[in-house]
Amino acid sequence: MKTAIVSYSFTGRNDRVAEIISEKLQIEHIKITEKKQRTIMTAAWDVMLGRKPKVAPSPDVIDQYDLVIFMSPVWMGTAASPLHRYLIRVKKTKKDYAYIALSGGGTEKNPTLKKNVMQWAKHEPKAFLDMHVSDLFSDKEISNDEIQRYQMAEEEYLVFADRAITEIEKIL
Ligand SMILES: Cc1cc2nc3c(=O)[nH]c(=O)nc-3n(C[C@H](O)[C@H](O)[C@H](O)COP(=O)(O)O)c2cc1C
């Protein structure tokens, strides 16, 4: 089965986890980039206005794969906007896909995330996982801002990558 992991990252976490997964599972890694400079403000506005920002490579790059594993941050309860054109491509091609997030998971635990992803893709992901950076601080209160600014250690990336791999291996 031809499989790829496709990641988008604003502050680098999801790209790093995806990179580790691609190395460990020996699958291709495609990083989504944006034409326009991203800011926290435009991230929030894109979600609120339901925008679909322009991305590279073109989403039809996924057509050649049997299974596509997407990774992205969660923005305001939904998959980061740069994923939206890809999820629409998933809908159009009825492609098998999985969705994995390394989100903040602070005050909100993203209860409608899967439903929001499916609003774009229109069919169920083969696997779905929302991992929270806040899990690293389960013994103390931490604000969303602190979670956002936290510099993750390489061992922590590896722990999240292994959690994701456990789910991915069930569908390979
Ligand atoms: C505008 C914005 C909104 C966010 N909203 C949420 C949210 O609703 N739920 C959540 O768990 N994390 C939220 N986060 C935190 C990110 O999902 C989290 O920091 C993630 O690990 C960043 O991944 P990245 O480094 O790959 O960009 C938000 C971050 C930004 C910038």
The ligand as an SDF file (V2000), in Angstrom:
LIG
                    3D

 31 33  0  0  0  0  0  0  0  0999 V2000
   -4.7140   30.5770   16.5290 C   0  0  0  0  0  0  0  0  0  0  0  0
   -4.5020   29.3330   17.3420 C   0  0  0  0  0  0  0  0  0  0  0  0
   -5.6000   28.6450   17.8560 C   0  0  0  0  0  0  0  0  0  0  0  0
   -5.4090   27.4580   18.5850 C   0  0  0  0  0  0  0  0  0  0  0  0
   -6.5240   26.7910   19.0260 N   0  0  0  0  0  0  0  0  0  0  0  0
   -6.3690   25.6030   19.6800 C   0  0  0  0  0  0  0  0  0  0  0  0
   -7.5040   24.8210   20.0400 C   0  0  0  0  0  0  0  0  0  0  0  0
   -8.6620   25.1710   19.7970 O   0  0  0  0  0  0  0  0  0  0  0  0
   -7.2860   23.6540   20.6860 N   0  0  0  0  0  0  0  0  0  0  0  0
   -6.0290   23.2070   20.9780 C   0  0  0  0  0  0  0  0  0  0  0  0
   -5.9150   22.1120   21.5570 O   0  0  0  0  0  0  0  0  0  0  0  0
   -4.9240   23.9120   20.6400 N   0  0  0  0  0  0  0  0  0  0  0  0
   -5.0700   25.0920   19.9850 C   0  0  0  0  0  0  0  0  0  0  0  0
   -3.9540   25.7970   19.5880 N   0  0  0  0  0  0  0  0  0  0  0  0
   -2.6040   25.2820   19.9430 C   0  0  0  0  0  0  0  0  0  0  0  0
   -1.9310   24.4850   18.8040 C   0  0  0  0  0  0  0  0  0  0  0  0
   -2.7970   23.4770   18.2780 O   0  0  0  0  0  0  0  0  0  0  0  0
   -0.6730   23.8050   19.3910 C   0  0  0  0  0  0  0  0  0  0  0  0
    0.2020   24.7700   19.9050 O   0  0  0  0  0  0  0  0  0  0  0  0
    0.0600   22.9220   18.3920 C   0  0  0  0  0  0  0  0  0  0  0  0
    0.8650   21.9900   19.0790 O   0  0  0  0  0  0  0  0  0  0  0  0
    0.9420   23.7090   17.4440 C   0  0  0  0  0  0  0  0  0  0  0  0
    1.4100   22.8410   16.4490 O   0  0  0  0  0  0  0  0  0  0  0  0
    2.4680   23.3230   15.3410 P   0  0  0  0  0  0  0  0  0  0  0  0
    3.7620   23.6190   16.0890 O   0  0  0  0  0  0  0  0  0  0  0  0
    2.6300   22.1420   14.4430 O   0  0  0  0  0  0  0  0  0  0  0  0
    1.9690   24.5320   14.6650 O   0  0  0  0  0  0  0  0  0  0  0  0
   -4.1030   26.9860   18.8500 C   0  0  0  0  0  0  0  0  0  0  0  0
   -3.0020   27.6930   18.3350 C   0  0  0  0  0  0  0  0  0  0  0  0
   -3.1880   28.8440   17.5860 C   0  0  0  0  0  0  0  0  0  0  0  0
   -1.9860   29.5610   17.0350 C   0  0  0  0  0  0  0  0  0  0  0  0
  1  2  1  0
  2  3  1  0
  2 30  2  0
  3  4  2  0
  4  5  1  0
  4 28  1  0
  5  6  2  0
  6  7  1  0
  6 13  1  0
  7  8  2  0
  7  9  1  0
  9 10  1  0
 10 11  2  0
 10 12  1  0
 12 13  2  0
 13 14  1  0
 14 15  1  0
 14 28  1  0
 15 16  1  0
 16 17  1  0
 16 18  1  0
 18 19  1  0
 18 20  1  0
 20 21  1  0
 20 22  1  0
 22 23  1  0
 23 24  1  0
 24 25  2  0
 24 26  1  0
 24 27  1  0
 28 29  2  0
 29 30  1  0
 30 31  1  0
M  END
$$$$
